[in-house]
Every structure is written in structure tokens, then in C-alpha cells.
Amino acid sequence: MHIYTTGQWVLLFFFYCFCGWVWESCYVSVCQRRWVNRGFLHGPLLPIYGSGAILILFVTLPAANHLWLVYVLGLAAATALEYVTGAVMERLFGVRYWDYSKHWCNLNGYICLSSSIAWGFFSVLLVRFIHPPVGRLLADVPSFLVDPAALVLTIAFTVDVVRSTQEALDLREMLTRLAEENEDIRRLARRAEVAAAFAGDDLRRFRERTEVEKLLLQNRIESELAEQREAHQARKLRRREAAQERIRRRAEAKLQALANIAQTLEMARNNLENVADAADASLESRRADLDECIDRLRRWEVSIRSRSENVYRRSLRILENNPTARARQERGEVLEALRRLLDR
């Protein structure tokens, strides 16, 4: 077994993180037919590949002369790492960054048989063909450079991890907040329908005026000419501007829907003033209920207007770099709505 210093293990970790990033980015880019800077971090590193390579090397190098043992040990170690990492990240961030739920013989969507088999073959490839020349190259690095290089890389990596973790937590908070917002707005819209019916308003016309997706469609049609004029710009700049425009249109559509709901509720409240027995207790209760609904709508309006585009952009970066990311329950609907902001 090769004995490495702590600094050498750290350099090996970053080297295989980079190799994993190159492989994943190229593979996913081919599948998506566009360049994808794959991974959780900003930098060109995929820690799960670095961790997996170090773990595989640690458990298999003592048995490097027995290929079948290398295969089995590597398969088991990498599969365990993949499961634990996937489960912890979903529990921490509320998003599943890879999902094998549709693969045959999977366990909770975190691991599957085909992936585990691939890890076994990768272990043999790593131990027999990839790592020997890498190990020789590492041995040629002057010892006085190893620890400083490892320290510098670790500091940069730590800063990136902290920054990316905060963005992932922001994404979790956004998904939770938007899910609550959407659900409460739906409840208020249903309450407004009841109020509109009590006031004799046209429910069909009300629903048309408060349907966010229809409002988005109208805004999208109106903005097509502007998007065509931007077609000559660089691809990256055009995509960024298009995403910002979609963010703005979606916020405007939601604010317009809120305004329409609030208008209906206010009309219903004003109609109560014309009821003959305005002092009736049931009317007072209904008026208080309408006032409370209108107040909630105003709070959501303030929240939407104060939401920074930077928060959206940070969340979209994570989703763009992880096109297979999924979320459960009500967060899943919000995540897919955010992902549509990336559509070309």
C-alpha cells in the first residue's frame, strides 16, 4: 500500500474532484445539448468524486493485486458514500441533486444497481490504470510545495463551499417561501370567489383575471418582439437577460393577480355597507374576514416587490448546474416553475 502524507491526500482529493467535474460537465452537456457547469460549487470541482476516489483508494490499495476484491470493495464504499451524501444533502437543502427513482433496482432514489456496478468498474480503472501514473507524478512534486499548495487549495475550496452552501440554503428558503406564498394566494383567490359570488360578480371573468399562467402568456406574447431584437447578442448574455426578463414578468403577473384578487375582495367589503342591517353580527364577522384577507394580500405584495433578483439568480445557478435536481411535495411545483425561467 502506498503511504501518503496529509498534504498529498489533499492534493489527490482536489485532483480527482477536478477530473470528476470534467467528466460530469462533459457528459451532462452532451445530454442537455448545451454547456453545463456541473456541480454544487462555483469552481471546477465535484467533491463527491474526490471523496469517492480517496475512499476507494483507501479501501482498495491494500488489495490492489486482486481485481475482484478491488471491484467489490470499491463498489461497496462508493455506493455507501453516494447514498449518505444524497440523503444528507436532501435533508439539509430540501433538494435532491441527483435522482435514480426511475432507474431499475434503486434505493430511495439515492443509489441504483447500474450506478453501483459502474462504481465497481471505475474502482478497477482507478486503481489499475489511472492512479499509478498520478501517484508517480505526485511523488515528483517537491515536498516543500505539497503542504502550501494543499493549504491554498483548501482555503479556496472552503470559501467556495461556504458560499455555495449559503446559496443552497437560500434556494431551500425560497422554495419554502414560494410554496407558502402560492398556497396562501390560492386560498385567498378561493375566498375572493366566494366573496364575488356573494356580491353577484362574474366568477368566470374573475378567474380569467387572476390566473397567473394566463397573465404570463399575455405578457410573453407582448415581449416576443423585444426578445427577437436581442437575438444578435452573445448567447450567454442573451440567456441571462432573458432569464431576468422572465423573472420580472413572473413577478408582475403575480402582482397583477394579487391586485385583481384584492379589488374583488374590496368590492365585496364595500357591498356589505349597502346591506340593510349593517349592524348584523354576521356582517361584522364577514367584514373582518375580508379585511384580514386584504391585509394578507398586501403583505404578500410587499414581499414580492422586495424580493431581489439576485436571490433568483443564485437559485437559478444551482438549478442550471444541476438539471436533474428534484424536490418533493409542494416544493417540487415551485422548483419546476423556477426551472422554466431557464427555458430558452
VENBEL-V296855 format. One record per helix or strand of 3 or more residues. SS is the DSSP state (@ for helix, = for strand). FROM is the first residue (numbers start at 1). TO is the last residue. Records with the same first field share a line. If there is no record, write none. Layout:
BEGIN
SS->FROM-TO ; FROM-TO
END
This chain:
BEGIN
@->6-32 ; 47-63 ; 67-93 ; 113-139 ; 143-198 ; 203-210 ; 212-229 ; 235-272 ; 281-306 ; 309-321 ; 329-340
END
